[in-house]
């Protein structure tokens, strides 16, 4: 597992208070976090920078979380994406997972649940941003 300080997380949520709380939790856990308020900003970030993981709210104005997931995966397939929502549905979860989401979380969830989901997503096979174990 790579050093958390080298792990970059993109947080995408239209609610400022959620961005602040999640950013604080993740920064205290040792991650480097960039928070943006909409899908269009997220796409610009992913086009210009490499992130290990994106945390994306499902319901946002403009591009929704599924559209952001699809764009991220088309630009940087190695980036893990976790979709979260306060309005969970089996249809949304199935669609998110079928389009490449590493996980689907339903709010409210604890900081520990969030950190565990991130850890599991980053450890998934095929995360090419992980340092190679081959020498």
C-alpha positions as MATLAB code, in Angstrom:
seq = 'XXXXXXXXXXXXXXXXXXXXXXXXXXXXXXXXXXXXXXXXXXXXXXXXXXXXXXXXXXXXXXXXXXXXXXXXXXXXXXXXXXXXXXXXXXXXXXXXXXXXXXXXXXXXXXXXXXXXXXXXXXXXXXXXXXXXXXX';
ca = [
       0.000    0.000    0.000;
       1.358    3.367   -0.940;
       1.972    6.191    1.489;
      -1.257    8.098    2.135;
       0.518   11.424    1.611;
       1.170   10.426   -1.986;
      -2.484    9.444   -2.444;
      -4.541   12.139   -4.171;
      -8.309   12.236   -3.736;
     -10.717   14.370   -5.752;
     -13.898   15.202   -3.825;
     -16.906   16.294   -5.880;
     -19.971   17.649   -4.060;
     -22.215   20.655   -4.657;
     -22.713   21.194   -0.906;
     -19.947   23.297    0.670;
     -20.455   21.864    4.166;
     -20.061   18.282    2.896;
     -16.881   19.252    1.019;
     -15.490   20.837    4.183;
     -16.326   17.922    6.499;
     -15.114   15.196    4.119;
     -11.956   17.163    3.253;
     -11.126   17.617    6.931;
     -11.671   13.910    7.702;
      -9.517   12.793    4.775;
      -6.740   15.314    5.376;
      -6.551   14.241    9.031;
      -6.292   10.650    7.776;
      -3.248   11.693    5.746;
      -4.679   12.029    2.227;
      -4.098   14.910   -0.180;
      -7.556   16.229   -1.074;
      -8.813   18.576   -3.771;
     -12.494   19.504   -3.400;
     -14.611   20.859   -6.259;
     -18.267   21.840   -6.349;
     -19.529   20.332   -9.591;
     -18.984   17.749  -12.277;
     -17.588   20.208  -14.811;
     -14.848   21.273  -12.384;
     -14.146   17.609  -11.633;
     -13.643   16.813  -15.323;
     -11.236   19.754  -15.724;
      -9.268   18.528  -12.700;
      -9.053   14.969  -14.028;
      -7.953   16.220  -17.450;
      -5.132   18.260  -15.862;
      -4.116   16.121  -12.865;
      -3.894   12.490  -11.821;
      -5.930   11.315   -8.840;
      -5.859    7.906   -7.206;
      -9.499    8.165   -6.238;
     -12.544   10.367   -6.748;
     -15.377   10.645   -4.221;
     -18.424   11.771   -6.155;
     -21.880   12.771   -4.934;
     -24.593   11.104   -7.017;
     -27.066   13.995   -7.120;
     -25.639   17.298   -8.311;
     -26.898   19.983  -10.684;
     -25.431   19.851  -14.182;
     -23.521   16.590  -14.483;
     -24.722   13.962  -12.030;
     -22.442   11.473  -10.304;
     -22.948    8.746  -12.915;
     -21.983   11.136  -15.728;
     -18.912   12.251  -13.760;
     -17.988    8.593  -13.148;
     -18.214    7.838  -16.879;
     -16.098   10.877  -17.819;
     -13.421   10.119  -15.210;
     -13.226    6.497  -16.347;
     -12.920    7.561  -20.008;
     -10.127   10.066  -19.228;
      -8.248    8.144  -16.503;
      -9.425    4.516  -16.316;
      -7.020    3.763  -13.440;
      -8.710    6.297  -11.122;
     -10.964    4.625   -8.560;
     -14.379    6.247   -8.120;
     -16.649    5.959   -5.101;
     -20.205    7.220   -5.575;
     -22.133    8.324   -2.489;
     -25.667    9.568   -1.997;
     -28.327   10.393    0.526;
     -30.942    9.042   -1.904;
     -29.923    5.441   -2.463;
     -31.692    3.208   -4.925;
     -30.853   -0.245   -6.185;
     -31.069    1.039   -9.780;
     -28.506    3.800   -9.126;
     -26.191    1.434   -7.270;
     -26.391   -1.166  -10.051;
     -25.733    1.467  -12.719;
     -22.783    2.982  -10.799;
     -21.156   -0.392  -10.198;
     -21.711   -1.538  -13.798;
     -20.017    1.636  -15.050;
     -16.920    1.052  -12.971;
     -17.531    2.515   -9.507;
     -15.321    0.938   -6.856;
     -18.033    1.382   -4.233;
     -21.431    2.961   -3.578;
     -22.054    4.497   -0.154;
     -25.320    5.676    1.336;
     -25.306    8.727    3.641;
     -25.113    9.021    6.497;
     -21.893    7.081    6.946;
     -19.213    7.462    9.587;
     -15.703    8.796    8.937;
     -14.465    5.259    9.652;
     -16.767    3.787    6.999;
     -15.557    6.382    4.493;
     -11.885    5.710    5.240;
     -12.435    1.938    5.006;
     -14.194    2.280    1.624;
     -11.297    4.400    0.338;
      -8.706    1.940    1.629;
     -10.526   -0.976   -0.014;
     -10.926    0.891   -3.313;
      -7.235    1.810   -3.421;
      -6.245   -1.796   -2.757;
      -8.358   -3.180   -5.608;
      -6.406   -5.101   -8.198;
      -5.404   -3.023  -11.166;
      -4.854    0.305   -9.445;
      -1.909    1.285  -11.601;
      -1.001    4.187   -9.332;
       0.045    1.776   -6.610;
       3.807    1.293   -6.443;
       4.926   -1.897   -8.136;
       5.914   -4.783   -5.905;
       8.109   -6.156   -8.703;
      11.842   -5.479   -8.367;
];
